[in-house]
Every structure is written in C-alpha cells, then in structure tokens.
Amino acid sequence: MIIKEVVSEELLTLAEVKKTLNKIQDKRLKEGKELRYEQRRAIEHANKFAKTSAKSSRALVEELLKLEKMKPEIAIRIADIMPKTKDELRSIYAKERYTLMEKELETILDLVSNHA
C-alpha cells in the first residue's frame, strides 16, 4: 500500500483496533471481496491478544490519564497488556526516568482490575 499523506494520527488500544478491523472485514465480506494477507494477519493478532472491549479499554485509558506520571503511550500500553502484578506494571515503566511508589502501583492495578 502506498501512502501519499498522513492526514491525522491517533493512539488506539488493541481492542479499538480489533473493533475497527472487524468492521472492515464485515464490509469487505458484504462486498464479496477477499481480505489481503496482511489484513487477515492483523485481524488474527487483534482477536488473539485484545483482552477487553473497545469501550472498556478506552474508559481505562481515560481514567489512567487522570493520574500523575501517566503518559498517553503508557496508558495505552497498560490497557493493552492489562497487568495483574506489580512486577508486570514495573516492566512497563522500566524505560522511564522515574519509578512508581507502591501506592501508585496499587492504584493502577485497581483501575485495571475494575476494567478486566
């Protein structure tokens, strides 16, 4: 696929990507068109690894962005991975220049468990 111009850019969770890809798949099937290899692989990946619904993952991202030390990229990554332990959460923050306190870790894990 040749892209001439990027019109806009937006961060999406994997669950939102899954929803969008499934809409595209339904549209192409109604038109009687086959999916290309890349499209089939992307849909397979999204179906396999998306852990929540698009609505729930976006709600989680919005709640996470209200916290201190939270960047949009990290909020999206947390919503995609849905960490269950503090160690999993620390690994997401491993590249950052700061570390989270125990209370901050617990707050994030509570938010994740509410949306699981």
N, C-alpha and C positions, 0 to 999 in steps of 0.2 A: 504494500500500500504506500502510495506517495502522498505525503502531507505537504501542502503548499504553505499553510499558515496556521499558527495556533491562535484560535480565537479567544479561548479562556482556559483557565486551569483551576481545578478544584480537588481537594483531598477527599477521597471516598474510603469508607471502610469496605472490607471484603464482602460483607453482607449486602451492602448497597451495590457493589459491582455485580454480585450474583443476581440480584433483582433486575438490574439493567440488562445483563446478558441473557437472562431468561426471557425478557420481553423481546429482545432482538431475535432470539431463537424462535419464539412463537410467531413473530411477524414473518420471518423467512419461511417457516413451515407452511403458513397460510398462503404465501405467495408461490409455494411449490419449489422454492429454491433450496439447494443444499448448503449446509454450513461448510466453510473452509476449514482446513486442518487446524489453523491457529485458533479459530473461534471454538471449535469442539474442545480443544485442549484447555482453553481459558474457562469455558463453562464447566468442564470436568473438575478443574482445580478449584473454582469458586464453590461448586457444590460439595466438594470433599472437605474443604477447610473452613468454610463460613460456619461459625458456631452459634450465631443468634440471627434474629430477623433484622432487616434493614432499619426498621423503625426503632427497635431496641438498641441497636448499635449506635445509631445517631443520637439517641437520648443519652446514652452512656458518655459519648464524646462531649456532648454539651455540658453534662454535669462535671466531667473531669476538667474541662477548660475553666471552670469556676475556681479551681484550686490553685494555690500558689505553686510555682516551679513546674507548671504544666504548659508544654508547647503543643500546638495542634498536631504535629507529627507524632509526638509521643502518645497523645490521647488516641489517635487513630491506631497506632501500634498496639496499645493496650486493649482497645475494642476488638482488634483482630485476633490477638493471642488469647485474651481472657485469662490472665494468670491466676493461679489458685494459691500460690505460696509467695512468701516474701522474697525467696531466692529467685523465683521466676521474674518477679517485679524488679528486683535489683539488676538482673541481667538486661532488662530493657533500658535502665538508666546507666548502664556501665560506661557509655561513651560521654556522658555529661560531665561537666566540671564540678558538679556538686552531688552530694549524697542525701538521701531522704532519711528523716528521723523515723523511728518506729511508729509514732502516731500517724505520720503522713502515709506510711506504707499500709497501716491498718485501715485508714480512711479510704484509700484507693481500692484495697481488696474488698471492703464492704460495698462500695459502689459497684464493683464488678460482680460480686455475688448477688446483688439485687437485680442485676440485668441478665443473669445467666439463665 
